[in-house]
Amino acid sequence: MLEYDEKRNYDRMDVDCELTYRLADSDVVQQGCCTSISGAGMSFIAAHSIELGKALEIRILPGKSISPPLVAFIETVRCIRQADGHFEIAAAIKGIKAD
């Protein structure tokens, strides 16, 4: 039997909801789809690649009105081109913004 030692400090939740993001030094807002989130990080699908180490502000828009949007500051740690031409972006959450 293979043993697997989980290295994450937080459980990851798979999600499927819209998000918007912008680079910290830009006013241009882009759209994407959040695919997973945890207490320390997240991943999303975007139409454009984002350099590693870039700071972004994201706003996750939940599908139900009982949850408010989540606004956070993130730093990209991975960017992988997908077969369909989109990019999977993984990022560390650096802070949560009070709305």
N, CA, C and O atoms as a GROMACS GRO file, in nm:
protein
  396
    1MET      N    1   0.084  -0.119   0.000
    1MET     CA    2   0.000   0.000   0.000
    1MET      C    3   0.088   0.124   0.000
    1MET      O    4   0.184   0.133   0.076
    2LEU      N    5   0.055   0.218  -0.084
    2LEU     CA    6   0.129   0.343  -0.089
    2LEU      C    7   0.086   0.433   0.025
    2LEU      O    8  -0.032   0.444   0.056
    3GLU      N    9   0.182   0.497   0.086
    3GLU     CA   10   0.150   0.593   0.191
    3GLU      C   11   0.166   0.733   0.135
    3GLU      O   12   0.256   0.760   0.055
    4TYR      N   13   0.080   0.819   0.177
    4TYR     CA   14   0.083   0.957   0.131
    4TYR      C   15   0.083   1.048   0.252
    4TYR      O   16  -0.007   1.041   0.336
    5ASP      N   17   0.183   1.132   0.261
    5ASP     CA   18   0.194   1.226   0.372
    5ASP      C   19   0.149   1.364   0.325
    5ASP      O   20   0.223   1.431   0.252
    6GLU      N   21   0.031   1.405   0.364
    6GLU     CA   22  -0.024   1.535   0.324
    6GLU      C   23   0.060   1.648   0.384
    6GLU      O   24   0.081   1.653   0.505
    7LYS      N   25   0.108   1.736   0.298
    7LYS     CA   26   0.195   1.845   0.342
    7LYS      C   27   0.119   1.976   0.365
    7LYS      O   28   0.176   2.074   0.413
    8ARG      N   29  -0.009   1.977   0.331
    8ARG     CA   30  -0.087   2.100   0.343
    8ARG      C   31  -0.127   2.125   0.488
    8ARG      O   32  -0.156   2.032   0.563
    9ASN      N   33  -0.128   2.253   0.526
    9ASN     CA   34  -0.174   2.292   0.659
    9ASN      C   35  -0.326   2.310   0.663
    9ASN      O   36  -0.385   2.308   0.770
   10TYR      N   37  -0.388   2.327   0.546
   10TYR     CA   38  -0.532   2.350   0.537
   10TYR      C   39  -0.592   2.255   0.434
   10TYR      O   40  -0.527   2.222   0.334
   11ASP      N   41  -0.713   2.211   0.458
   11ASP     CA   42  -0.784   2.131   0.359
   11ASP      C   43  -0.818   2.219   0.239
   11ASP      O   44  -0.846   2.338   0.253
   12ARG      N   45  -0.816   2.157   0.121
   12ARG     CA   46  -0.850   2.228  -0.001
   12ARG      C   47  -0.992   2.192  -0.040
   12ARG      O   48  -1.031   2.075  -0.035
   13MET      N   49  -1.071   2.292  -0.078
   13MET     CA   50  -1.207   2.270  -0.125
   13MET      C   51  -1.213   2.293  -0.275
   13MET      O   52  -1.166   2.396  -0.324
   14ASP      N   53  -1.270   2.198  -0.347
   14ASP     CA   54  -1.294   2.220  -0.489
   14ASP      C   55  -1.416   2.308  -0.503
   14ASP      O   56  -1.519   2.284  -0.439
   15VAL      N   57  -1.405   2.409  -0.586
   15VAL     CA   58  -1.515   2.502  -0.610
   15VAL      C   59  -1.526   2.528  -0.759
   15VAL      O   60  -1.438   2.491  -0.837
   16ASP      N   61  -1.633   2.589  -0.798
   16ASP     CA   62  -1.654   2.627  -0.937
   16ASP      C   63  -1.734   2.756  -0.936
   16ASP      O   64  -1.857   2.754  -0.946
   17CYS      N   65  -1.664   2.868  -0.924
   17CYS     CA   66  -1.736   2.996  -0.923
   17CYS      C   67  -1.651   3.103  -0.991
   17CYS      O   68  -1.529   3.094  -1.000
   18GLU      N   69  -1.721   3.204  -1.037
   18GLU     CA   70  -1.656   3.315  -1.107
   18GLU      C   71  -1.566   3.393  -1.013
   18GLU      O   72  -1.589   3.400  -0.892
   19LEU      N   73  -1.463   3.451  -1.072
   19LEU     CA   74  -1.382   3.547  -0.998
   19LEU      C   75  -1.336   3.654  -1.094
   19LEU      O   76  -1.333   3.634  -1.215
   20THR      N   77  -1.300   3.767  -1.038
   20THR     CA   78  -1.233   3.871  -1.115
   20THR      C   79  -1.098   3.893  -1.049
   20THR      O   80  -1.081   3.870  -0.930
   21TYR      N   81  -1.003   3.937  -1.129
   21TYR     CA   82  -0.870   3.963  -1.076
   21TYR      C   83  -0.806   4.079  -1.151
   21TYR      O   84  -0.841   4.110  -1.265
   22ARG      N   85  -0.713   4.141  -1.083
   22ARG     CA   86  -0.635   4.246  -1.146
   22ARG      C   87  -0.496   4.245  -1.085
   22ARG      O   88  -0.479   4.218  -0.966
   23LEU      N   89  -0.398   4.274  -1.165
   23LEU     CA   90  -0.262   4.289  -1.115
   23LEU      C   91  -0.258   4.407  -1.020
   23LEU      O   92  -0.330   4.505  -1.039
   24ALA      N   93  -0.175   4.399  -0.918
   24ALA     CA   94  -0.169   4.504  -0.816
   24ALA      C   95  -0.135   4.641  -0.874
   24ALA      O   96  -0.176   4.743  -0.820
   25ASP      N   97  -0.061   4.644  -0.985
   25ASP     CA   98  -0.020   4.772  -1.044
   25ASP      C   99  -0.104   4.809  -1.166
   25ASP      O  100  -0.059   4.886  -1.251
   26SER      N  101  -0.227   4.755  -1.175
   26SER     CA  102  -0.312   4.779  -1.292
   26SER      C  103  -0.456   4.801  -1.249
   26SER      O  104  -0.500   4.755  -1.143
   27ASP      N  105  -0.531   4.873  -1.333
   27ASP     CA  106  -0.674   4.891  -1.312
   27ASP      C  107  -0.756   4.799  -1.403
   27ASP      O  108  -0.879   4.800  -1.396
   28VAL      N  109  -0.688   4.720  -1.487
   28VAL     CA  110  -0.757   4.632  -1.581
   28VAL      C  111  -0.806   4.508  -1.507
   28VAL      O  112  -0.726   4.435  -1.448
   29VAL      N  113  -0.937   4.485  -1.510
   29VAL     CA  114  -0.998   4.372  -1.441
   29VAL      C  115  -1.023   4.261  -1.543
   29VAL      O  116  -1.080   4.284  -1.650
   30GLN      N  117  -0.978   4.139  -1.509
   30GLN     CA  118  -0.996   4.022  -1.593
   30GLN      C  119  -1.093   3.926  -1.522
   30GLN      O  120  -1.116   3.938  -1.402
   31GLN      N  121  -1.148   3.832  -1.598
   31GLN     CA  122  -1.237   3.732  -1.539
   31GLN      C  123  -1.173   3.595  -1.545
   31GLN      O  124  -1.094   3.565  -1.635
   32GLY      N  125  -1.209   3.511  -1.449
   32GLY     CA  126  -1.161   3.374  -1.445
   32GLY      C  127  -1.259   3.287  -1.371
   32GLY      O  128  -1.370   3.330  -1.340
   33CYS      N  129  -1.218   3.164  -1.344
   33CYS     CA  130  -1.302   3.069  -1.272
   33CYS      C  131  -1.220   3.005  -1.161
   33CYS      O  132  -1.118   2.941  -1.188
   34CYS      N  133  -1.263   3.024  -1.037
   34CYS     CA  134  -1.196   2.965  -0.922
   34CYS      C  135  -1.223   2.815  -0.921
   34CYS      O  136  -1.338   2.772  -0.934
   35THR      N  137  -1.117   2.734  -0.906
   35THR     CA  138  -1.133   2.589  -0.908
   35THR      C  139  -1.107   2.524  -0.772
   35THR      O  140  -1.161   2.416  -0.744
   36SER      N  141  -1.027   2.588  -0.688
   36SER     CA  142  -1.006   2.536  -0.552
   36SER      C  143  -0.957   2.648  -0.463
   36SER      O  144  -0.900   2.747  -0.508
   37ILE      N  145  -0.982   2.630  -0.331
   37ILE     CA  146  -0.941   2.730  -0.234
   37ILE      C  147  -0.916   2.660  -0.100
   37ILE      O  148  -0.981   2.561  -0.066
   38SER      N  149  -0.820   2.714  -0.026
   38SER     CA  150  -0.793   2.665   0.109
   38SER      C  151  -0.763   2.787   0.196
   38SER      O  152  -0.775   2.901   0.151
   39GLY      N  153  -0.725   2.763   0.319
   39GLY     CA  154  -0.693   2.873   0.408
   39GLY      C  155  -0.566   2.947   0.370
   39GLY      O  156  -0.545   3.060   0.415
   40ALA      N  157  -0.482   2.886   0.287
   40ALA     CA  158  -0.354   2.948   0.252
   40ALA      C  159  -0.335   2.974   0.104
   40ALA      O  160  -0.243   3.046   0.065
   41GLY      N  161  -0.419   2.916   0.019
   41GLY     CA  162  -0.398   2.932  -0.123
   41GLY      C  163  -0.522   2.905  -0.204
   41GLY      O  164  -0.629   2.874  -0.151
   42MET      N  165  -0.506   2.917  -0.336
   42MET     CA  166  -0.618   2.898  -0.426
   42MET      C  167  -0.566   2.868  -0.565
   42MET      O  168  -0.447   2.888  -0.593
   43SER      N  169  -0.654   2.821  -0.653
   43SER     CA  170  -0.620   2.808  -0.794
   43SER      C  171  -0.740   2.854  -0.876
   43SER      O  172  -0.855   2.845  -0.833
   44PHE      N  173  -0.710   2.903  -0.995
   44PHE     CA  174  -0.816   2.947  -1.085
   44PHE      C  175  -0.771   2.934  -1.228
   44PHE      O  176  -0.652   2.922  -1.257
   45ILE      N  177  -0.867   2.935  -1.318
   45ILE     CA  178  -0.842   2.927  -1.461
   45ILE      C  179  -0.857   3.067  -1.519
   45ILE      O  180  -0.953   3.138  -1.491
   46ALA      N  181  -0.758   3.105  -1.602
   46ALA     CA  182  -0.758   3.238  -1.663
   46ALA      C  183  -0.726   3.226  -1.812
   46ALA      O  184  -0.667   3.127  -1.856
   47ALA      N  185  -0.763   3.327  -1.887
   47ALA     CA  186  -0.736   3.328  -2.031
   47ALA      C  187  -0.592   3.369  -2.062
   47ALA      O  188  -0.542   3.342  -2.171
   48HIS      N  189  -0.526   3.435  -1.966
   48HIS     CA  190  -0.390   3.486  -1.988
   48HIS      C  191  -0.295   3.431  -1.883
   48HIS      O  192  -0.335   3.404  -1.770
   49SER      N  193  -0.169   3.415  -1.921
   49SER     CA  194  -0.069   3.370  -1.824
   49SER      C  195  -0.035   3.486  -1.729
   49SER      O  196  -0.050   3.603  -1.764
   50ILE      N  197   0.010   3.450  -1.610
   50ILE     CA  198   0.051   3.549  -1.511
   50ILE      C  199   0.188   3.506  -1.459
   50ILE      O  200   0.207   3.391  -1.421
   51GLU      N  201   0.282   3.599  -1.458
   51GLU     CA  202   0.418   3.569  -1.412
   51GLU      C  203   0.418   3.524  -1.266
   51GLU      O  204   0.338   3.570  -1.185
   52LEU      N  205   0.511   3.434  -1.235
   52LEU     CA  206   0.528   3.390  -1.097
   52LEU      C  207   0.573   3.508  -1.011
   52LEU      O  208   0.652   3.591  -1.055
   53GLY      N  209   0.522   3.513  -0.890
   53GLY     CA  210   0.559   3.620  -0.798
   53GLY      C  211   0.477   3.747  -0.812
   53GLY      O  212   0.494   3.841  -0.734
   54LYS      N  213   0.388   3.752  -0.912
   54LYS     CA  214   0.306   3.872  -0.931
   54LYS      C  215   0.199   3.881  -0.823
   54LYS      O  216   0.140   3.780  -0.783
   55ALA      N  217   0.175   4.002  -0.777
   55ALA     CA  218   0.070   4.029  -0.678
   55ALA      C  219  -0.058   4.064  -0.750
   55ALA      O  220  -0.058   4.141  -0.847
   56LEU      N  221  -0.170   4.008  -0.703
   56LEU     CA  222  -0.301   4.034  -0.760
   56LEU      C  223  -0.402   4.058  -0.650
   56LEU      O  224  -0.384   4.016  -0.536
   57GLU      N  225  -0.508   4.127  -0.689
   57GLU     CA  226  -0.626   4.137  -0.603
   57GLU      C  227  -0.734   4.056  -0.672
   57GLU      O  228  -0.761   4.076  -0.791
   58ILE      N  229  -0.797   3.963  -0.599
   58ILE     CA  230  -0.903   3.881  -0.657
   58ILE      C  231  -1.033   3.904  -0.582
   58ILE      O  232  -1.033   3.942  -0.464
   59ARG      N  233  -1.142   3.881  -0.652
   59ARG     CA  234  -1.276   3.888  -0.593
   59ARG      C  235  -1.350   3.763  -0.639
   59ARG      O  236  -1.380   3.748  -0.757
   60ILE      N  237  -1.378   3.674  -0.543
   60ILE     CA  238  -1.451   3.552  -0.575
   60ILE      C  239  -1.599   3.579  -0.554
   60ILE      O  240  -1.641   3.624  -0.448
   61LEU      N  241  -1.676   3.550  -0.657
   61LEU     CA  242  -1.820   3.576  -0.655
   61LEU      C  243  -1.895   3.445  -0.636
   61LEU      O  244  -1.911   3.370  -0.732
   62PRO      N  245  -1.941   3.416  -0.515
   62PRO     CA  246  -2.010   3.289  -0.490
   62PRO      C  247  -2.141   3.281  -0.568
   62PRO      O  248  -2.203   3.383  -0.600
   63GLY      N  249  -2.181   3.159  -0.597
   63GLY     CA  250  -2.304   3.137  -0.674
   63GLY      C  251  -2.431   3.163  -0.595
   63GLY      O  252  -2.537   3.181  -0.655
   64LYS      N  253  -2.422   3.166  -0.465
   64LYS     CA  254  -2.540   3.187  -0.379
   64LYS      C  255  -2.526   3.319  -0.304
   64LYS      O  256  -2.416   3.356  -0.262
   65SER      N  257  -2.636   3.390  -0.289
   65SER     CA  258  -2.632   3.522  -0.224
   65SER      C  259  -2.614   3.513  -0.073
   65SER      O  260  -2.597   3.616  -0.008
   66ILE      N  261  -2.616   3.393  -0.015
   66ILE     CA  262  -2.598   3.383   0.131
   66ILE      C  263  -2.452   3.403   0.170
   66ILE      O  264  -2.422   3.428   0.287
   67SER      N  265  -2.361   3.393   0.074
   67SER     CA  266  -2.218   3.416   0.099
   67SER      C  267  -2.174   3.545   0.032
   67SER      O  268  -2.201   3.565  -0.087
   68PRO      N  269  -2.107   3.633   0.105
   68PRO     CA  270  -2.058   3.756   0.043
   68PRO      C  271  -1.936   3.727  -0.045
   68PRO      O  272  -1.872   3.623  -0.028
   69PRO      N  273  -1.902   3.816  -0.137
   69PRO     CA  274  -1.781   3.797  -0.217
   69PRO      C  275  -1.658   3.796  -0.126
   69PRO      O  276  -1.656   3.861  -0.022
   70LEU      N  277  -1.557   3.722  -0.167
   70LEU     CA  278  -1.430   3.719  -0.097
   70LEU      C  279  -1.332   3.804  -0.175
   70LEU      O  280  -1.308   3.778  -0.293
   71VAL      N  281  -1.273   3.904  -0.112
   71VAL     CA  282  -1.173   3.987  -0.175
   71VAL      C  283  -1.041   3.960  -0.103
   71VAL      O  284  -1.032   3.973   0.019
   72ALA      N  285  -0.939   3.922  -0.181
   72ALA     CA  286  -0.812   3.883  -0.120
   72ALA      C  287  -0.696   3.931  -0.206
   72ALA      O  288  -0.711   3.961  -0.325
   73PHE      N  289  -0.580   3.936  -0.142
   73PHE     CA  290  -0.454   3.967  -0.211
   73PHE      C  291  -0.377   3.836  -0.222
   73PHE      O  292  -0.361   3.765  -0.123
   74ILE      N  293  -0.329   3.805  -0.342
   74ILE     CA  294  -0.260   3.678  -0.366
   74ILE      C  295  -0.128   3.702  -0.438
   74ILE      O  296  -0.103   3.809  -0.493
   75GLU      N  297  -0.044   3.599  -0.435
   75GLU     CA  298   0.083   3.600  -0.509
   75GLU      C  299   0.091   3.471  -0.589
   75GLU      O  300   0.074   3.362  -0.533
   76THR      N  301   0.117   3.481  -0.719
   76THR     CA  302   0.120   3.362  -0.804
   76THR      C  303   0.241   3.275  -0.772
   76THR      O  304   0.352   3.324  -0.753
   77VAL      N  305   0.216   3.143  -0.766
   77VAL     CA  306   0.323   3.048  -0.741
   77VAL      C  307   0.338   2.946  -0.854
   77VAL      O  308   0.439   2.877  -0.863
   78ARG      N  309   0.236   2.938  -0.941
   78ARG     CA  310   0.243   2.845  -1.053
   78ARG      C  311   0.149   2.892  -1.163
   78ARG      O  312   0.042   2.946  -1.136
   79CYS      N  313   0.190   2.870  -1.287
   79CYS     CA  314   0.106   2.903  -1.403
   79CYS      C  315   0.131   2.796  -1.508
   79CYS      O  316   0.241   2.785  -1.562
   80ILE      N  317   0.028   2.716  -1.536
   80ILE     CA  318   0.043   2.604  -1.629
   80ILE      C  319  -0.058   2.618  -1.743
   80ILE      O  320  -0.178   2.633  -1.720
   81ARG      N  321  -0.006   2.615  -1.866
   81ARG     CA  322  -0.093   2.622  -1.983
   81ARG      C  323  -0.170   2.491  -1.995
   81ARG      O  324  -0.112   2.383  -1.986
   82GLN      N  325  -0.300   2.501  -2.016
   82GLN     CA  326  -0.387   2.385  -2.031
   82GLN      C  327  -0.404   2.350  -2.179
   82GLN      O  328  -0.372   2.431  -2.266
   83ALA      N  329  -0.454   2.232  -2.207
   83ALA     CA  330  -0.473   2.186  -2.345
   83ALA      C  331  -0.564   2.278  -2.425
   83ALA      O  332  -0.548   2.291  -2.546
   84ASP      N  333  -0.661   2.341  -2.358
   84ASP     CA  334  -0.755   2.429  -2.428
   84ASP      C  335  -0.703   2.571  -2.448
   84ASP      O  336  -0.775   2.657  -2.498
   85GLY      N  337  -0.577   2.597  -2.408
   85GLY     CA  338  -0.518   2.729  -2.426
   85GLY      C  339  -0.531   2.821  -2.306
   85GLY      O  340  -0.465   2.925  -2.300
   86HIS      N  341  -0.615   2.785  -2.208
   86HIS     CA  342  -0.626   2.865  -2.086
   86HIS      C  343  -0.510   2.832  -1.993
   86HIS      O  344  -0.428   2.744  -2.022
   87PHE      N  345  -0.503   2.901  -1.881
   87PHE     CA  346  -0.395   2.882  -1.786
   87PHE      C  347  -0.450   2.852  -1.648
   87PHE      O  348  -0.543   2.918  -1.601
   88GLU      N  349  -0.393   2.751  -1.582
   88GLU     CA  350  -0.426   2.724  -1.444
   88GLU      C  351  -0.326   2.801  -1.358
   88GLU      O  352  -0.205   2.778  -1.365
   89ILE      N  353  -0.377   2.892  -1.277
   89ILE     CA  354  -0.295   2.976  -1.191
   89ILE      C  355  -0.311   2.926  -1.047
   89ILE      O  356  -0.423   2.911  -0.998
   90ALA      N  357  -0.200   2.901  -0.980
   90ALA     CA  358  -0.201   2.867  -0.838
   90ALA      C  359  -0.138   2.985  -0.764
   90ALA      O  360  -0.042   3.044  -0.811
   91ALA      N  361  -0.194   3.018  -0.649
   91ALA     CA  362  -0.147   3.136  -0.577
   91ALA      C  363  -0.156   3.116  -0.426
   91ALA      O  364  -0.240   3.041  -0.376
   92ALA      N  365  -0.069   3.185  -0.357
   92ALA     CA  366  -0.073   3.190  -0.211
   92ALA      C  367  -0.156   3.310  -0.170
   92ALA      O  368  -0.139   3.419  -0.225
   93ILE      N  369  -0.244   3.291  -0.073
   93ILE     CA  370  -0.324   3.402  -0.022
   93ILE      C  371  -0.237   3.479   0.078
   93ILE      O  372  -0.189   3.422   0.176
   94LYS      N  373  -0.220   3.607   0.053
   94LYS     CA  374  -0.136   3.692   0.138
   94LYS      C  375  -0.217   3.776   0.235
   94LYS      O  376  -0.165   3.820   0.337
   95GLY      N  377  -0.344   3.798   0.205
   95GLY     CA  378  -0.429   3.876   0.293
   95GLY      C  379  -0.571   3.880   0.244
   95GLY      O  380  -0.598   3.862   0.125
   96ILE      N  381  -0.663   3.903   0.336
   96ILE     CA  382  -0.804   3.916   0.304
   96ILE      C  383  -0.842   4.062   0.323
   96ILE      O  384  -0.806   4.123   0.424
   97LYS      N  385  -0.914   4.116   0.227
   97LYS     CA  386  -0.956   4.256   0.233
   97LYS      C  387  -1.097   4.266   0.290
   97LYS      O  388  -1.188   4.197   0.246
   98ALA      N  389  -1.112   4.352   0.388
   98ALA     CA  390  -1.246   4.377   0.442
   98ALA      C  391  -1.325   4.455   0.338
   98ALA      O  392  -1.276   4.554   0.284
   99ASP      N  393  -1.446   4.411   0.310
   99ASP     CA  394  -1.525   4.476   0.206
   99ASP      C  395  -1.614   4.585   0.262
   99ASP      O  396  -1.687   4.650   0.187
   0.00000   0.00000   0.00000
